[in-house]
């Protein structure tokens, strides 16, 4: 077995401590002065010394009879915590996750290093296969791999995006080879619900879409029926698959303002909210859309909904479902987030609709009445349970003085929201959280209860989706990672890895991070804070001080509209 050495300075600073079984017994040999804390009985000292070439001080668990107690693991951990404090140990090596967690909680200033022993590797270690249609959840794959040190493989299904993640995470295009190999499957996009359902039928653990919930998102009228049944205050809406019929409807109903929303895979930039009371701008938008309809870009069929405009505060609520229940915290309360999407390309909500340029979050639990009134409807939970859904569920709404209007479902990893919901917004380990959702386990999860924010960083030609020459895009541009002195560094620091989330990058032959496709949607940066303003200002500063890419841009006003709305509407 390969032997490793725990480095320690001759002056014994920092003071190092270590467990024996699973650490020393696995070939990790400490140098002189390392203190051994073990749950073994003292009669085994001679056997232990055979693996200790140095005369290390050994402390044995003082109550051997307690080793037969069913809670002996906790008792040993608490004893180790007391000894660490008593002996002034500053760094401690521990193989048992359960003990490491207790020791860390009781000694937050001590560096606890978790050593993976052979038994854990064989029976208990999580591993993930991330299956992404367009590579949009590369950030989750990187976090699981680089920050939480799980085994992770990334499979990208659309060959136009297959370069995303090259050299950053391990790739696996033949996903079927991973069936039966103990992976947790993470699948994005509602278009692959059939794969999710098939894998679950094969006995795999999956976080991802299914048909029932995907239909509620893609068929807006189906979603509207469920919203009405659940008691939301729903306005008139109608689906159109003929653009001429849609135009005639607007002409016949000029006394109301309408919003046009695309369905299925149609590009989001065709969405439009009417401004003028006579609907002249909506009619112009539809007429021009008809003239410029491009089947290569839009497909052959028009499929949009018109909904009567409702004025108020737009807000969304998200929570997590594990196949039979919403995920809960240690107090047994269902948890999730409020979120506010910023869909326009420019500050001040100006410019084109582009999906999303940033999101504001607030972690909450079911004690918040608005959270419960929106996401915890019995009619919704019935659908989630009926479909055996495992994943995040989001409902976007308009809050008015008369009540709540539900706009649409999202039952998949949302982009860019997943960067916060599954990484920065959690106190819980992301891998353990995803595994609980996939396996239907009721393990407690804790979300950060402060404000959170995601800012999206883009470059040319975003949000243009047409085919362009390479020189008209950011393809191949280098991402410069900045150090504390503002000068480039070779790779991300641990702090940067936790806050900067890559979406559209690969590593080139020089081991540099470069843009991997022509789309221009590049990365997200996340942060938290006590106030919306402080969170926004800190995040803007963080972006400037930590990354640079030629011609990159991002919105600097995420949260401002919400600050204004919260002066009028309460979210209690």
Number of C-alpha atoms within 10 A of each C-alpha: 6 6 9 12 11 14 12 16 12 10 8 12 12 14 18 25 27 26 23 24 17 19 20 22 14 19 15 21 21 24 20 18 19 25 23 20 25 20 22 19 15 15 9 10 12 10 9 16 13 9 16 19 11 14 12 15 12 19 17 19 20 14 12 14 10 14 16 9 11 9 10 15 17 15 18 24 24 16 18 27 22 15 15 23 13 9 12 14 21 17 18 24 23 26 22 19 14 12 20 20 15 18 25 17 12 15 17 10 10 18 15 19 15 16 18 17 16 12 10 15 10 8 9 10 13 17 20 24 24 26 27 21 21 20 25 25 27 26 24 22 27 25 25 21 20 17 14 14 13 17 17 23 23 27 23 25 17 11 11 13 19 21 18 28 27 16 16 20 21 16 20 17 14 10 17 9 9 16 14 11 9 16 21 24 26 25 25 25 21 24 16 19 21 12 16 24 19 12 17 15 10 10 11 20 24 28 28 26 31 26 17 16 23 21 19 20 22 19 18 24 17 12 20 24 12 17 23 14 12 16 15 19 15 20 14 10 16 14 18 17 13 12 17 13 11 21 18 11 15 20 15 9 12 16 11 15 20 25 17 22 20 21 20 16 12 17 17 18 17 17 19 19 18 19 14 13 13 16 20 14 15 24 19 12 18 19 15 11 13 14 8 9 15 11 10 8 12 13 13 10 12 18 19 23 20 23 20 17 18 19 11 18 21 21 20 25 23 25 23 24 24 25 21 19 19 24 27 22 17 11 9 14 16 24 24 33 25 23 26 24 22 25 19 20 22 18 15 14 15 10 11 17 20 20 17 17 26 28 22 28 28 20 21 23 21 17 12 12 11 17 23 16 14 23 21 15 14 10 14 16 17 12 15 24 16 13 17 20 31 30 26 25 23 23 21 22 22 19 22 16 10 8 12 22 24 26 21 20 24 21 28 24 25 17 20 25 25 19 29 24 26 21 23 23 28 18 13 17 14 21 21 14 20 24 23 22 28 24 16 21 16 18 15 17 23 22 22 20 19 16 24 29 28 30 28 22 21 24 22 19 18 18 19 15 14 12 12 12 9 11 10 11 20 26 21 18 17 19 18 20 21 21 17 9 9 12 11 15 14 12 15 16 13 10 9 17 16 21 21 24 26 28 27 28 28 23 20 16 7 6 12 18 25 21 30 25 21 27 23 22 24 26 21 26 25 27 22 24 18 11 12 21 16 12 22 26 14 13 23 18 10 17 19 11 16 21 19 16 18 12 10 16 17 19 19 18 18 28 24 15 15 19 13 11 14 11 8 11 14 10 11 8
